[in-house]
Amino acid sequence: FQYLKRFDQGYNLDTFCYEAHSVEGNPAECLQQFLLHCGIVDPSWSELRNFTWFLNVQLRDCEASVFCNSDFVQDTLQGF
């Protein structure tokens, strides 16, 4: 949710890193973000769950990758 919210606000996500157990927004705002970004017009709860699970796995892997670390790649892969 935090990545999607910042993406919509135009923030540079290259330097953002999720902090475990940090809470932002409210459940309604979170659901709205998922509905906007899941890519399905009228998703079921199962489709939303799959979308959030996949997004979470991808973002966790991205944060753990040295190739996505802005301190490591600096301007070499900016915006990649």
VOPAGU-2260 file (C-alpha; in pm, 1 decimal, decimal comma):
REM VOPAGU-2260
SITE   aa  ch    i         X         Y         Z
SITE  PHE   A    0       0,0       0,0       0,0
SITE  GLN   A    1     275,3     246,2      91,2
SITE  TYR   A    2     450,7     197,0    -243,0
SITE  LEU   A    3     127,5     243,5    -440,7
SITE  LYS   A    4      36,9     554,9    -242,9
SITE  ARG   A    5     378,1     711,8    -300,9
SITE  PHE   A    6     373,6     610,3    -668,1
SITE  ASP   A    7      42,5     793,7    -718,2
SITE  GLN   A    8     182,5    1100,3    -540,7
SITE  GLY   A    9     485,8    1106,7    -774,3
SITE  TYR   A   10     749,5    1025,0    -513,6
SITE  ASN   A   11    1085,3     878,6    -612,6
SITE  LEU   A   12    1049,8     514,2    -510,8
SITE  ASP   A   13    1420,4     443,9    -566,1
SITE  THR   A   14    1497,3     569,1    -216,7
SITE  PHE   A   15    1187,7     444,4     -32,5
SITE  CYS   A   16    1214,8     135,0     185,1
SITE  TYR   A   17     925,0     -16,7     378,1
SITE  GLU   A   18     963,0     -26,0     755,8
SITE  ALA   A   19     807,5    -335,0     914,2
SITE  HIS   A   20     497,0    -271,7    1122,9
SITE  SER   A   21     468,4      91,0    1010,3
SITE  VAL   A   22     108,6     197,5     956,3
SITE  GLU   A   23     -13,0     465,9     717,4
SITE  GLY   A   24    -359,8     562,7     605,8
SITE  ASN   A   25    -674,8     371,3     688,2
SITE  PRO   A   26    -835,0      48,6     559,6
SITE  ALA   A   27   -1062,9     232,4     314,4
SITE  GLU   A   28    -769,1     418,0     157,7
SITE  CYS   A   29    -572,6      94,1     135,4
SITE  LEU   A   30    -858,1     -87,7     -37,2
SITE  GLN   A   31    -901,2     201,5    -279,8
SITE  GLN   A   32    -532,6     182,6    -379,1
SITE  PHE   A   33    -555,6    -192,5    -436,9
SITE  LEU   A   34    -868,8    -151,8    -647,7
SITE  LEU   A   35    -703,3     118,6    -858,2
SITE  HIS   A   36    -387,4     -81,6    -924,4
SITE  CYS   A   37    -492,3    -445,6    -942,6
SITE  GLY   A   38    -577,9    -424,2   -1315,0
SITE  ILE   A   39    -920,4    -588,6   -1289,8
SITE  VAL   A   40   -1237,5    -380,4   -1325,2
SITE  ASP   A   41   -1445,4    -559,3   -1061,4
SITE  PRO   A   42   -1208,5    -789,9    -871,6
SITE  SER   A   43   -1318,4   -1055,7    -627,3
SITE  TRP   A   44   -1164,5   -1073,4    -280,4
SITE  SER   A   45    -957,9   -1367,6    -402,4
SITE  GLU   A   46    -818,5   -1162,3    -692,4
SITE  LEU   A   47    -735,2    -874,7    -457,9
SITE  ARG   A   48    -564,2   -1115,6    -221,3
SITE  ASN   A   49    -357,6   -1262,4    -505,8
SITE  PHE   A   50    -264,0    -914,6    -628,4
SITE  THR   A   51    -151,1    -800,5    -283,6
SITE  TRP   A   52      39,7   -1124,2    -221,5
SITE  PHE   A   53     221,7   -1098,2    -557,2
SITE  LEU   A   54     297,4    -727,7    -507,3
SITE  ASN   A   55     430,9    -794,6    -157,9
SITE  VAL   A   56     660,6   -1074,4    -278,5
SITE  GLN   A   57     792,3    -864,3    -567,2
SITE  LEU   A   58     857,8    -559,6    -351,2
SITE  ARG   A   59    1025,6    -765,5     -78,4
SITE  ASP   A   60    1255,4    -924,5    -338,8
SITE  CYS   A   61    1325,2    -585,0    -492,9
SITE  GLU   A   62    1423,5    -433,8    -158,4
SITE  ALA   A   63    1653,3    -730,6     -90,9
SITE  SER   A   64    1825,9    -711,0    -430,9
SITE  VAL   A   65    2159,2    -533,7    -453,4
SITE  PHE   A   66    2064,8    -430,3    -809,0
SITE  CYS   A   67    1772,6    -225,7    -673,5
SITE  ASN   A   68    1977,0     -59,4    -401,1
SITE  SER   A   69    2015,0     307,3    -497,3
SITE  ASP   A   70    2333,5     334,0    -288,0
SITE  PHE   A   71    2492,3      56,6    -496,4
SITE  VAL   A   72    2379,0     143,2    -849,1
SITE  GLN   A   73    2357,8     520,8    -791,2
SITE  ASP   A   74    2295,9     687,4   -1128,2
SITE  THR   A   75    2381,8     381,9   -1339,3
SITE  LEU   A   76    2027,6     241,6   -1341,7
SITE  GLN   A   77    1832,0     546,4   -1219,9
SITE  GLY   A   78    1458,6     493,8   -1262,8
SITE  PHE   A   79    1498,6     131,2   -1369,0
